[in-house]
Amino acid sequence: MEFIHPALNTQVDAISGHYMITREERLPHPDGEVLYFIGYAVTERACCGPGGCGYAIVAGHVVSFRFRMTPDDKHISSIEPVQERWYADISKAIRRKEGVNQVHFLSKRGDYRVMF
């Protein structure tokens, strides 16, 4: 499936705070290199008080890296979502390497599964 790379270092405001994706990384894996992104979220305007977290978004296994561009100059890669049996191992490797709290895995349906 085609995956449009998100803009890096661009703050996105939300009702209770903001988030930003700061880096793009690739992790070696037996089923093929894994494309993932590192970001953070901050809740500085929430009624329940301030907070935040670091997270990773796993797009999937790279089939073809940055093979095309969108009309607004974003990269497109061809990826295969990570099989659920690999979630725990990949999540552990990313959390250890990056120091994030959450790892979000993109599914074929386009939603995410979160590992803590």
N, C-alpha and C positions, 0 to 999 in steps of 0.2 A: 504494500500500500504506500501511497505517497504521503510524505510528512513535510510540512512547511516549517522550517526552522524559525523559532521565535526571535524577536528583536532582543539583543542583549543590552544590559545597562540602561534600560528605559523604564522609569518608574510608572507603574500602573496604579492609579488611585481607586480605592473602593470605599464603601460607606463607612467602615470603621478603621481604615488605615490604608496601607499600600503594599505592593509586592514588586519584586524585581528579579529577573533572571540574569545572572551575572556571568556565567561561563557555560561553554559547551565542551563536553569531554567524550572520550571513547574508552571503553574498558574491554581488554581482551577476554574472550570467552570461548569455550569449546564449540558452541553452536554458532559462533561468528561474533565479530566485534559488536559491542552494545553501545548505542548512542544515547547519551543522557545529558541533562542540563542541571545546573546548580542555581538555586535562588534562595531568597528569603522573603518572609512576610512580617509586617509590623502592624500591630493594632494599637495605634496611638489615639484613636478617637472612639473607642468602644465604651459603652456604658458600664461594662464590668471591669474596666481598668486596662492599663497597657500590657502588652505582651508581644511575643514574636516567636519565630521558628526558622530554622534552615531546612531546606528540602531539596530533593532531587526528583526530576521527572525523567523517566526512562521511556524513550520513544520506541526502542526495539533494536533488533539485530539489523545491522547495516547490510543491505543488498547492493545498493549503489549510492555512494556518498556525494552529495551536492551535484547531482547530474544535470540540474536545470534551475532556472530562476523564474520567479513570479514576475508579473508586469511591474510590481512595486519593489523589485530588487531583493526579494527574500530567497534564500536557498531552499531547494527541494531535494530531499533524499528519498530513496526507496528503502523501506524498512519492513521487517516482519516482526509483529509483536512477540515479546518474550513469552514462552510457554510457562504456564503457572507453576510447573514443577521446579523452575529455576528461580522463582521470586525470592525465596528465603536466602539462597546463596548469593545472588546478585545484590540484593538489598544489604546483606551483611558486608559484602566487599565495598559497596559504595559508602555505607555509613562509616565504616572503619577508615576509608581513604579520605572522605570529605568532612566528617564530623557533623553530619546532618541528622535531624530527628526522624524525618519521614522520607520514604521513597515511594513515588507514585508510578505505577506501571500503566501505560496506555494499552487498551484492549482493541481488538478488531472492531468492536462496536463504536469505538471512539470515546468511551468513558475510561475512568481510572480506578485502579485497585491500589489502596494505600497500605504499605507495610511500615510498622513502627518498630 
